[in-house]
Amino acid sequence: MRVRRIAFGILVLATLLAVILSFRVRRLQLPGEEIVPAGYRRNVALYVAMRDGTQIAVDVWLPLT
């Protein structure tokens, strides 16, 4: 009976730790990223070079994870 309680306690602590880490990772911002008012992440400094040398600015929308 005591072993079950200890195992259950460890399981609860591991679950709590996983939840806390998932919230911390969700708030992590990468360099050049900003959170827009809709709650999405957007990388604002990305340019794509075309064959003729022209650079086109693009916004990359990353899903929330």
C-alpha positions as CSV (number, residue, x, y, z in Angstrom):
1,M,0.0,0.0,0.0
2,R,2.8,2.4,0.9
3,V,4.6,1.7,-2.5
4,R,1.4,2.6,-4.3
5,R,1.2,5.9,-2.5
6,I,4.8,6.7,-3.3
7,A,4.3,5.7,-7.0
8,F,1.1,7.8,-7.2
9,G,3.0,10.8,-5.7
10,I,5.8,10.5,-8.1
11,L,3.3,10.3,-11.0
12,V,1.5,13.4,-9.8
13,L,4.7,15.4,-9.5
14,A,5.9,14.3,-13.0
15,T,2.6,15.3,-14.5
16,L,2.7,18.7,-12.7
17,L,6.3,19.2,-14.0
18,A,5.2,18.4,-17.6
19,V,2.4,20.9,-17.4
20,I,4.7,23.6,-16.1
21,L,7.3,23.0,-18.8
22,S,4.7,23.0,-21.5
23,F,3.5,26.5,-20.5
24,R,7.1,27.7,-20.3
25,V,7.9,26.5,-23.8
26,R,4.7,28.0,-25.2
27,R,5.9,31.5,-24.0
28,L,9.4,31.1,-25.4
29,Q,10.2,33.6,-28.1
30,L,12.8,32.9,-30.7
31,P,15.1,35.8,-32.0
32,G,13.2,38.0,-34.5
33,E,9.8,36.7,-33.4
34,E,6.9,38.7,-32.0
35,I,3.5,37.8,-30.7
36,V,0.8,39.5,-32.7
37,P,-2.5,40.6,-31.0
38,A,-4.3,37.5,-32.4
39,G,-1.9,35.4,-30.3
40,Y,0.1,33.9,-33.2
41,R,3.9,34.0,-33.5
42,R,5.3,35.9,-36.4
43,N,8.9,36.1,-37.6
44,V,9.2,39.6,-39.0
45,A,12.7,39.6,-40.6
46,L,12.8,37.1,-43.4
47,Y,13.8,37.9,-47.0
48,V,13.7,35.5,-49.9
49,A,16.1,36.1,-52.8
50,M,14.8,35.6,-56.3
51,R,16.9,34.5,-59.3
52,D,17.2,38.1,-60.6
53,G,18.6,39.3,-57.2
54,T,15.4,40.9,-56.0
55,Q,14.7,40.3,-52.3
56,I,11.1,39.8,-51.2
57,A,10.1,40.3,-47.6
58,V,7.8,37.6,-46.2
59,D,6.1,37.0,-42.9
60,V,6.2,33.5,-41.5
61,W,3.3,32.5,-39.3
62,L,4.2,29.7,-36.8
63,P,1.5,27.7,-35.1
64,L,1.1,27.8,-31.4
65,T,2.3,24.6,-29.9
